[in-house]
Amino acid sequence: MQKVVPAILTADPAELRRQLGVLKDRTKWVQIDIMDGKFVPSVSVNISELGEACQFFNLEIHLMVTEPEKYLEDCGAAGAKRVYFHWEGTKDPEKTLSLMGRYSFQKGVALNPETEIKMVAPLADKMDALLLLSVVPGAQGHEFVSSVLDKVSVVKHLVFDTLIGVDGGISEDNILGVFEKGADYVAVGSALWKSKDPLAALRKLEEMVS
């Protein structure tokens, strides 16, 4: 399992291609954030612009959108290997998980920092992965919410066989604590892209958790 997954959040297709180019031949998995300007204020590139990514990477799509079920077909067409939708972005999470079953990608649920684990626990057997946001969603660079660390421990007791990811504000200062609590992997954005040398920053984080 790849423990550090680079995350890309941009509205500029050219910047998307640039960042993917930096990561090419360096990582197997990459996460790309999709935002609709409704669930969060920001917007991003469209899923239709991700086709090239699946040629070189295992593509994880993080849907920060309302009505995520409308995006599932495009995720499948883009060649996604894992797709997360937000529990808070749909009126019927169980139905959305059921709709995801039509596609070959892994079914994932993402939770905002304030959402309690007990809300999603009853659906644990219907999902493949759970993504715990450790920042307020919508932009890279937000402050790490340390209370999410306790959630990781809770999830390990309630959701035994589900892949657990932590996304947001990950840095050299907190990455070890995240894994000590039981996370399987982290998604890392600003710690890479705000660095003068993104690949060196990635390598350092990987070495810390190897």
N, C-alpha and C positions, 0 to 999 in steps of 0.2 A: 504494500500500500504506500502510495506517495504521500508523505507527511506534510509537505509544504506545497500548496497549489497556488501559483501566481494568479492574481485576479486583475481583470481589466474592466475599467469603468470609464467610458468615453462616449460622447455624442458625435465624434469626428471619425468618419470611416478611414481617413488617412492615418490618424493616430492609432486606430485599432490595428491597421496593417503594420505600422511601425513597431508597436509593442509586440505583436505576434512575431515579427521578424527578429526582434531581440531574443525571443524565447525559443525560436526554432532550433531544433537539435539539442536543446538544453533541458527540456522538461516534457513529460508525457501528458500530463493533465494541465488544463488551463480553465479558469472560471471566467465567464463573461457575464456582466450584469446587464439586464434589460430593464429599462425604466420607462414608464408611460406618462410621467408628468402628473399623475393623479394619485397613485399610491404614495409616491414621493414627489417632491416638487420638480426634480430634475428629469431630463429625458436622456436617452442613450441612442446608440446605433440600433438599427432594426435587425431582427433575427435573420432576415433575408440576406444580410451582409456577412453572415458568419460561415457561409458554405466553405470558404477557403480554409477556415480554421480546422475543420474536421479532417482535412487531408493530412495534417501534420500533428494534430493533438487529439487526445481524448477530451471532448468538449463537455464542460459542465456549465449549464445555463441557470442563472439565478434570476427568476422572474420577480422583480419588484413592481408588480402591476396589480390593478384591479381586474377582476374577471379573468384569471389566469387560464381558464379552460379555453379561451379564444386563441391562445398562443401555442397550444400543445401540438397542433398539426404542423405548424412552422418549425417547432423544435425538432420534431421527428424528421422533417424534410431536411433540416440543417445537419442532421447526423449526430445530434447530441447523444452522449453516453449517460448523462445524469441531468435531471431537471428538478429544480426546487421551485415551488410556489409558496407564497406567504399565507400562513394560516389566517392572518388578519385581512388578507386581500380578497377573500371569497366568502360567500354566505354559506356554502356547503362544502367544507373540506373533504368529507368522505366521498361525495360525488366526484369532486375533482380528482381524487386519488383513483377512483374507479375508472374515470375517463382516461387517465394516464396509462391504465393497463392495456390499452389498445396499441401502445407503442413499445418499442424495444428498449428505450432508455430506462435507467433506474428512477424510481419514483421517490421524490424527496419533498419534505416539508421544512420551511424556514420559519423561525420564530423571532419576533422582535424582542429586545431585552426585557420589556415589561410583561410579556405574555408568560403565564405560568405553565410549567411542564404538564401539570395534571390535565390541562385542556386537551392536549394531544395524545396523552398516554393510551386512551382507549383505541386509537387507530394505529398503534405501533405495529401490529401484525400486517397492516396493509401498506406500509411504506418500507423502502429500502434504506433511506438515509434521512437524517435530521440535521439541519443546519441551525446552530444557535448564533444569532447576531450579537456581537459584543460591542456594537456601536449603534447609535441612532441611524437608521438606514437613509441612503440618498446621496452620499458623497464620500469619497475617500478622505482620510485624514481626521475623522471625528475621534473624540477621546474614547479610549477603551473603558468599557463598563465592567468593573471587576466583579460585580455581583453575579455575572454570568458564569464565573468559575464554579460557584456552588451548584448551578444548574447542571453542569456537566456531570458532577458526582451523582445528582439525583437521577439524571437520565440513565446512567450506568446501572442503577438499581431497578428502574421501571421499564426500560426498553433494552432488553438484553442483546438482541441480535442485529440491531440497527446501526449502520455506520453513523458516527457522530463527528460533525465538523463544526469548527468555530470560525467565525468570519467577522473581521473588523478590528482595527486598532492593534493588530498583532505586530510585535516588535521584539528586539533582543531582550527587552526588559521583562516581558511577560510570557514569552512562548513556552518556556520550560514549565511554568505553572499550569498552563493550559493542558499540556500533555500529562502532567502529574495527576491532574484531576480525572483523566481518562479519555480525552479526546483522541480520535483516530487520525485527524488531520486538521490543518488550518488553511484558510484562504487568506492570502497576503497581497495587499495592493499598494498602499501608500509607502510602506517600508521599502518597497522595491523601486517604485516609479519616482519617488522624491529623493532617491539616492543618486549620487553622481555616477555610480556604477551598479545598475540593477542586478546584473549577474553576480557580482561580488557580494551584494547584499543577500541574494538568494542562497548563494553557496554558504554564507556564514550561518544563516538560519537553519539550513539543512544539516550543517555540521553540528549545530547545537543539539539537535534532536535525533541524530543518527545513533 
